């Protein structure tokens, strides 16, 4: 794995304790699913770019990066495929004549509010009042209003929320009565024939199903709200064309999300439910006026981000186009960073989701072509959808789109520039896809450099979720564009570097008398590539050597061994991998104490993921998402450290220990082997040297012991372990004694031995040195220099 040094400490620090929240003034404008926190984007931009840098957001969405870029004095190029979303952004971010807007709104109010209110007229204690909200069960006709299922928002059968407090009883709610039935019957006679009845693109993922009738536009609106919406739209259409009229039109459209028959207390995210019970109907004028005030509040709060023309101004440019088409037309455009939230498989099919709003605009907006849902747009959306009419939008084509996306990013980014992606994982299937995304990023010249959790429900999870639940929901994913000489070596869609690692691993697992050398491994790669017609250039040879030396231990004789500090995630089963991971944890604890003095548990897990992952993040995330594994690691950390407040610190040593003593149980495996080698030399063994091989055959050190004129060949196995050594390594050691014709075999460990291991040692004449005895041996030659944290007494 490429070890790209990219300092994210400033990014982590800037995000510390910053809540991932979208302000209400933003959320309560138009209904957009998946908004990013502008404050989080702002922190990211500040940490990874400089003032006046040019940033691209190729999937702009609701425009949160516009706010962040303006706050940080970076120029933004935002690209948005969806013409509906683009035009809402245009309304929100373009300056308008506020006096004229207020005038136009008041014209609407005086002309139509009372007429709309009359549709919701009711009486309480004989006094005229108006319905603000009514709860009912749609499947039961009028009876569903008279006797609806109770819910948390009403009690005592009072399922009407009133606009005004009743002057007689003082209540703000009442029971649905006969006069309210009469009003419904009166409304049934009104004309609503112009209300849209279009057929939607069906997608069960977002509840647009033909079986429920949700594929018909008018299904989810009551007759009363259909009439009210038509009344409001009719008056709005009479206004003169202007930016202010466009503003009011988008206000009306945004009110559709709650003007429909909604589930009580539901989010506006759930747009296409056809409800049988526990539904609510809301007063259309109230919704419109509320949205009007929210849109105005947005412009007031973010006045610094407004412009006369969002497509071209001195702060940003927002383009209504497909990112690929636009960037291919502007090949000379180069960015300092790409920060975006690209559509992530089947989670948000925006073009299908926005049908509720687009259909209305296509019926009633004066420039209907602005909202046409074209086949070209549907084809260019990066998404996986189960819509019958979009069968080409499957996972295979999604991967092709991601491949093209990273290729395009690479063409428009400077070397060393980052790509930061906001996305949601949360389910294992999304992690499986995420590993493919990393693969396509590497194919196109990027390296994956970080993943940071930014949960919305609890900002403190940023420091905790990485170890308590690695499948956190909202995350930042970071990539960096590599220089040409550092790019991964791909043959077609195959990461050939991963294939080299796989091939070398298999060779090392074979039990051979002859060592496997770097020369032999490179020669095999050369032959394999020549067979498929790839010229083995000097550059490819250098890359091959780099891959092998980065992923394996290559000694001074060029012999290749398995790296004891590495997990081979694609090659080994999870039980084996966790055992290796567990044994490496003390080394990482010591590393954190040495470099930081103190640490939180997330620091440990970040080190493990960053250092040990060979690119197969799915496997290591799976290891760290297992409750049993987490418990074992947590217990190990607790045993190896003391706690100071919320931090882990170095464990206090007993009084008779030197405060600078070195913990042999936390050593690097190779440093531990060196220590054992030095100890053997101190004990007068000769010709002490490391034994080559796969690193898995049971021999780490070979030594000679001379007794007069006779000599013995010793094979020593070194296990810097936390858990007790079991029988398996000793059985391998016994086999190596027979294969190599040695005289004596021994195992040195920082821990102890299982009962099965002790039986093998007794029957096969294996000399065992446990953690206590090893410290005793070391103290003879290095008094007070070493201690063993595995020893509790």
Residue pairs with C-beta under 8 A, 6 or more apart in sequence:
1 550
1 551
1 613
1 614
1 615
2 447
2 482
2 486
2 488
2 550
3 550
4 447
4 449
4 480
4 482
4 486
6 418
6 449
6 450
6 478
6 480
8 47
8 449
8 450
8 452
8 478
10 47
11 43
11 44
11 47
11 48
11 450
11 452
12 452
14 43
14 44
14 46
14 47
15 40
15 43
15 44
15 452
15 454
15 462
16 462
16 463
17 459
17 460
18 39
18 40
18 43
18 459
19 37
19 39
19 459
20 37
20 40
20 454
20 455
20 456
20 459
20 474
21 37
21 39
21 456
22 35
22 36
22 37
22 38
22 64
23 38
23 301
25 294
25 297
25 298
25 301
26 35
26 38
26 62
26 64
26 298
27 35
28 291
28 294
29 88
29 92
29 254
29 291
29 294
29 295
29 298
30 62
30 88
30 92
30 250
30 253
30 254
30 357
31 254
31 257
31 268
31 269
31 271
31 357
32 61
32 62
32 85
32 88
33 269
33 348
33 350
33 353
34 61
34 341
34 347
34 348
34 424
35 61
35 62
35 64
36 61
36 64
36 65
36 341
36 422
37 64
37 454
37 456
38 64
38 65
38 67
38 68
38 71
39 68
40 422
40 454
40 476
41 64
41 65
41 67
41 68
41 339
41 422
42 67
42 68
42 71
42 72
44 68
44 339
44 420
44 476
45 55
45 68
45 69
45 72
45 74
45 337
45 339
46 72
48 337
48 418
48 420
49 55
49 72
49 74
49 336
49 337
50 336
51 72
51 73
51 74
52 73
52 74
52 75
53 74
53 75
53 336
53 337
54 74
54 75
54 76
54 77
54 334
54 335
54 336
55 65
55 69
55 74
55 75
55 76
55 77
55 335
55 336
55 337
55 338
55 339
56 76
56 77
56 78
56 79
56 335
56 337
56 338
56 339
56 340
56 412
57 65
57 76
57 77
57 78
57 79
57 338
57 339
57 340
58 79
58 323
58 327
58 338
58 340
58 342
58 405
58 409
59 79
59 80
59 81
59 323
59 340
59 341
59 342
59 343
59 382
60 66
60 78
60 79
60 80
60 85
60 86
60 89
60 318
60 340
61 80
61 85
61 341
61 350
62 85
62 88
62 89
63 78
63 89
63 92
63 93
63 318
65 76
65 78
65 339
65 340
66 76
66 78
66 89
66 93
66 305
66 316
66 318
67 302
67 305
69 75
69 76
69 315
69 316
70 76
70 304
70 305
70 315
70 316
71 304
75 315
75 316
76 315
76 316
76 317
77 316
77 317
77 319
77 333
77 335
78 316
78 317
78 318
78 319
79 318
79 319
79 321
79 322
79 323
79 326
79 327
80 86
80 89
80 318
80 319
80 320
80 321
81 320
81 321
81 322
81 323
81 351
81 377
81 380
81 381
82 350
82 351
82 354
82 377
83 320
83 370
83 371
83 372
83 377
84 354
84 357
84 358
84 361
84 371
85 350
85 354
86 318
86 320
87 246
87 250
87 320
87 370
87 371
88 250
88 254
89 310
89 318
90 246
90 310
90 318
91 243
91 246
91 247
91 250
91 295
92 295
92 298
92 299
93 302
93 305
93 306
93 307
93 310
93 318
94 243
94 306
94 307
94 308
94 309
94 310
95 306
95 307
95 308
96 243
96 244
96 247
96 299
97 242
97 243
97 244
98 296
100 242
100 244
101 244
101 247
101 248
101 296
104 239
104 242
104 244
104 245
104 248
105 248
105 292
107 235
107 239
108 232
108 235
108 236
108 239
108 248
109 289
111 235
112 231
112 232
112 235
112 285
113 285
115 231
116 228
116 231
116 232
116 283
116 284
116 285
117 130
117 163
117 283
117 285
119 183
119 187
119 224
119 227
119 228
120 130
120 131
120 132
120 163
120 224
120 228
120 283
121 128
121 129
121 130
121 131
121 183
122 128
122 129
122 130
122 131
122 160
122 162
122 174
122 177
122 179
122 180
122 183
123 129
123 177
123 179
124 162
124 166
124 168
124 169
124 171
124 174
125 166
125 167
125 168
125 169
126 168
127 166
127 167
127 168
129 162
129 163
129 164
129 166
129 174
130 162
130 163
130 164
130 283
131 160
131 161
131 162
131 163
131 180
131 283
132 161
132 162
132 163
132 282
132 283
132 286
133 160
133 161
133 280
133 281
133 282
133 283
134 145
134 159
134 160
134 161
134 176
134 180
134 280
134 281
135 148
135 151
135 153
135 154
135 159
135 160
135 264
135 278
135 279
135 280
136 144
136 145
136 148
136 159
136 176
136 279
136 280
136 281
137 144
137 148
137 149
137 276
137 277
137 278
137 279
138 144
138 261
138 275
138 276
138 277
138 279
139 276
139 277
140 147
140 148
140 277
142 181
142 184
144 277
145 159
145 176
145 180
145 181
145 184
146 176
146 181
147 157
148 159
148 176
148 277
148 278
149 277
149 278
151 264
151 265
151 278
152 264
152 265
153 161
153 264
153 265
153 280
154 161
154 173
156 175
157 175
158 171
158 173
158 174
158 175
159 173
159 175
159 176
160 173
160 174
160 175
160 176
160 180
161 172
161 173
162 171
162 172
162 173
162 174
163 283
163 286
164 172
165 171
165 172
166 172
166 174
184 223
184 224
187 223
187 224
187 227
188 223
190 223
190 227
191 227
192 223
192 226
192 227
192 230
194 230
194 363
195 218
195 221
195 226
195 229
195 230
196 217
196 218
196 359
196 360
196 363
197 216
197 217
197 218
198 216
198 217
198 359
199 215
199 216
199 217
200 208
200 214
200 215
200 216
200 217
200 272
200 352
200 355
200 359
201 208
201 352
201 355
201 387
201 389
201 390
202 208
202 209
202 210
202 215
202 387
202 388
202 389
203 349
203 352
203 385
203 386
203 387
204 386
205 346
205 349
205 385
205 386
206 271
206 272
206 349
206 352
206 353
207 214
207 270
207 271
207 272
207 273
208 214
208 215
208 272
208 352
208 355
209 215
212 274
213 219
213 274
214 220
214 272
214 273
214 274
217 356
217 359
218 226
219 274
220 260
220 261
220 272
220 273
220 274
221 229
221 259
221 260
221 261
222 261
222 281
224 281
225 259
225 260
225 261
225 281
225 282
225 284
228 259
228 283
228 284
228 285
229 252
229 256
229 259
229 284
232 252
232 284
232 285
232 288
233 252
233 360
233 364
236 245
236 248
236 249
236 252
237 364
237 366
239 245
239 248
241 366
247 295
248 292
249 361
249 364
249 365
250 295
251 288
251 291
251 292
251 295
252 288
252 291
253 357
253 360
253 361
254 291
254 295
254 357
255 284
255 287
255 288
255 290
255 291
256 356
256 357
256 360
257 268
257 271
257 356
258 268
258 282
258 287
259 282
259 284
259 287
260 271
260 356
261 274
261 275
261 279
261 280
261 281
262 268
262 270
262 273
262 275
262 279
262 280
262 282
263 270
263 273
263 275
263 278
263 279
263 280
264 278
264 279
264 280
266 273
271 353
271 356
272 356
299 306
305 315
307 313
307 315
307 316
310 316
310 317
310 318
311 317
311 318
311 319
319 326
322 377
322 380
323 405
323 408
324 380
324 404
324 405
324 408
325 380
327 333
327 408
327 411
327 412
328 408
331 411
333 412
334 412
334 413
334 414
335 412
335 413
335 414
335 417
336 413
336 414
336 417
337 413
337 417
337 418
337 419
337 420
338 409
338 412
338 413
338 417
338 418
338 419
338 420
339 419
339 420
339 422
340 419
340 420
340 421
340 422
341 421
341 422
341 423
342 382
342 405
342 421
342 423
343 349
343 350
343 381
343 382
343 383
344 423
344 424
344 430
344 433
345 383
345 384
345 395
345 398
345 430
345 433
346 383
346 384
346 385
346 386
347 424
347 430
348 383
349 381
349 383
349 385
349 387
350 381
350 383
351 373
351 377
351 378
351 381
351 383
352 385
352 387
352 390
355 373
358 371
358 373
361 368
361 370
361 371
362 368
362 371
362 372
365 371
378 390
378 393
379 392
381 393
382 398
382 401
382 402
382 405
383 393
383 398
384 393
384 394
384 395
384 398
385 393
387 393
395 433
399 436
399 440
402 436
402 437
402 440
403 440
403 443
403 444
403 493
405 440
406 419
406 440
406 441
406 443
406 444
406 445
406 446
407 444
409 419
409 444
409 446
409 481
410 444
410 445
410 446
410 481
413 419
413 481
414 481
415 481
415 482
415 483
416 480
416 481
416 483
417 480
417 481
418 449
418 478
418 479
418 480
418 481
419 441
419 446
419 478
419 479
419 480
419 481
420 476
420 477
420 478
420 479
421 476
421 477
421 478
421 479
422 454
422 474
422 475
422 476
423 474
423 475
423 477
424 430
424 473
424 474
424 475
425 431
425 434
425 471
425 472
425 473
425 475
426 471
426 472
426 473
427 471
428 471
428 618
428 622
431 471
431 617
431 618
431 621
432 618
434 477
434 617
434 618
435 615
435 616
435 617
435 618
438 448
438 615
438 617
439 495
439 615
441 447
441 448
441 479
442 448
442 488
442 490
442 495
442 615
443 488
443 490
443 493
443 495
445 481
445 482
445 484
445 487
445 488
446 479
446 480
446 481
446 482
447 479
447 480
447 482
447 486
447 488
448 477
448 478
448 479
448 615
448 617
449 478
449 479
449 480
450 476
450 477
450 478
451 475
451 476
451 477
451 478
451 609
451 617
452 462
452 475
452 476
452 478
453 461
453 462
453 465
453 466
453 472
453 474
453 475
454 462
454 474
454 475
454 476
455 461
455 462
455 465
455 472
455 473
455 474
456 473
456 474
461 472
463 600
463 602
464 601
464 602
465 472
466 472
466 602
466 605
466 606
467 601
467 602
467 604
467 605
467 624
467 630
467 633
468 630
469 625
470 605
470 621
470 624
470 625
471 621
471 625
482 488
485 539
488 495
488 497
489 495
489 496
489 497
489 540
489 543
489 544
489 547
490 496
491 529
491 532
491 534
495 615
496 529
497 543
497 547
498 570
498 614
498 615
500 521
500 525
500 544
500 547
500 548
501 547
501 551
501 568
501 570
501 614
502 570
502 571
503 521
503 524
503 525
503 528
504 516
504 521
504 548
504 551
504 552
504 560
505 562
505 568
505 571
506 571
507 516
507 521
507 524
508 516
508 552
508 560
508 561
508 562
508 694
508 695
508 696
509 694
509 696
511 697
513 739
515 557
515 559
515 560
515 692
515 693
516 559
516 560
516 694
517 557
517 558
517 559
517 560
518 545
518 548
518 549
518 554
518 558
518 559
518 560
519 558
521 544
521 548
521 560
522 541
522 544
522 545
522 548
525 536
525 544
526 536
526 541
526 544
529 535
529 536
529 540
530 536
534 540
548 554
548 560
551 563
551 566
551 614
552 560
552 561
552 562
552 563
552 566
553 560
553 561
553 562
553 563
553 564
553 670
553 695
554 560
554 561
555 561
555 690
555 692
557 692
559 692
559 693
561 692
561 693
561 694
561 695
562 568
562 694
562 695
562 696
563 695
564 669
564 670
564 695
565 584
565 587
565 611
565 668
565 669
565 670
566 612
566 614
567 577
567 580
567 581
567 612
567 613
567 614
567 620
568 577
568 614
569 577
569 613
569 614
569 615
569 616
569 619
569 620
570 614
570 616
570 619
572 580
574 619
574 622
574 623
577 619
577 623
578 623
578 626
578 629
579 723
581 608
581 612
581 623
581 629
582 629
582 632
582 633
582 636
582 722
582 723
583 720
583 721
583 722
583 723
584 608
584 612
584 669
585 604
585 608
585 633
585 636
585 637
585 722
586 636
586 640
586 663
586 665
586 666
586 722
586 789
587 666
587 667
587 668
587 669
588 604
588 607
588 608
588 611
589 604
589 637
589 640
589 641
589 648
589 666
590 663
590 666
590 667
591 607
592 599
592 603
592 604
592 607
592 648
593 599
593 641
593 649
593 650
596 603
597 649
597 650
598 644
598 647
598 648
598 649
599 647
599 648
600 646
600 647
600 648
601 634
601 637
601 648
604 633
604 637
605 624
608 620
608 624
609 617
609 620
609 621
609 624
612 620
613 620
623 629
624 630
636 722
637 648
639 789
640 651
640 665
640 666
640 789
641 648
641 649
641 650
641 651
642 648
642 649
642 650
642 651
642 652
643 649
651 789
653 659
653 661
653 787
657 784
657 787
658 784
658 785
661 784
661 785
661 786
661 787
662 785
662 786
662 787
663 786
663 787
663 788
663 789
664 672
664 675
664 720
664 750
664 771
664 774
664 775
664 778
664 786
664 787
664 788
665 720
665 722
665 750
665 751
665 771
665 788
665 789
665 790
666 789
667 675
667 720
669 718
669 720
672 718
672 720
672 750
673 690
673 700
673 701
673 718
675 778
675 786
676 700
676 701
676 716
676 718
676 748
677 688
677 689
677 690
677 701
679 777
679 778
679 781
680 688
680 701
680 703
680 716
681 688
682 780
682 781
683 777
685 703
685 704
685 705
685 714
686 703
686 704
686 705
686 706
687 702
687 703
687 704
688 701
688 702
688 703
688 704
689 701
689 702
689 703
690 700
690 701
690 702
691 699
691 700
691 701
691 702
691 715
693 699
696 732
697 732
697 735
697 736
698 715
698 717
698 729
698 730
698 732
698 733
698 735
698 736
699 715
699 716
699 717
699 733
699 736
699 740
700 716
700 717
700 718
701 715
701 716
701 718
702 713
702 714
702 715
702 716
702 742
703 713
703 714
703 716
704 711
704 712
704 713
704 714
705 711
705 712
705 714
705 744
712 743
712 744
713 740
713 741
713 742
713 743
713 744
714 742
714 743
714 744
714 745
714 746
715 733
715 736
715 737
715 740
715 742
715 744
715 745
715 746
716 745
716 746
716 747
716 748
717 729
717 730
717 733
717 745
717 746
717 747
717 748
718 747
718 748
718 749
719 725
719 729
719 747
719 748
719 749
719 750
719 751
720 749
720 750
721 749
721 750
721 751
722 750
722 751
722 790
723 751
724 751
724 752
724 753
724 754
724 757
725 747
725 749
725 751
725 752
725 753
725 754
725 757
726 753
726 754
726 756
726 757
727 754
727 756
727 757
727 759
727 760
729 747
729 757
730 747
730 757
730 760
730 761
730 764
730 766
731 760
733 745
733 747
733 766
734 745
734 760
734 764
734 766
736 742
736 745
737 745
744 767
745 765
745 766
745 767
746 766
746 767
746 768
746 769
747 753
747 761
747 766
747 767
747 768
747 769
748 769
748 774
749 768
749 769
749 770
749 771
749 774
750 771
750 774
750 788
750 790
751 770
751 771
751 790
752 770
752 771
753 761
753 768
753 770
757 768
758 768
760 766
761 767
761 768
769 777
771 788
771 790
771 791
772 788
772 791
774 788
775 786
775 787
775 788
775 791
778 785
778 786
779 786
